[in-house]
C-alpha cells in the first residue's frame, strides 16, 4: 500500500509540476556555489524536499544512504519518497542562490547560510545567515528577490531558480 501511495504522490506531483514554470539549466557554474554548504552534501546535508509542504514543511537531515546527485551537487534525503520527488523536478527544491544567504545576495554579498532559517516564496527556497536577515528580506520579498536575482546573475553567470 505504501508503494502505491508513493507512486501516486510522485505521479501527481509530476503532473502538477508539468505546468509549473522552471528555469532549469544544463551547464551550471557549481564552482560559484557556497562550498561549505555543499559539505558533506547540498544544504549542509538537509533534505531539500523536507522544506516544502509535500516533504513535511519541516527541515530534517537527510541520510547518507539516500542520496541523489544533480548538476554536480549531491543531496541527501530523509526518505526514498523525497528523493524520488526531487528526481522528478530538482529545480523546484534547490536553493535559489547557490546556497548563499538571500538577504546578503540582495545586498551584493555572499554569506554563508543557516539551513534552519529559510523562507519559501512560491517555489523558491531562500536561505539566510540569521533571523534578522530573514526578517529584512521578508519585509519586501519581490523587491529583494529581484535585487538578489540580478546579483546572482552577475556573480555566477546563471539564472536563479524560479
Order of alpha helices (4+ residues) and beta strands (2+ residues): alpha-beta-beta-alpha-alpha-alpha-beta-beta-alpha-alpha
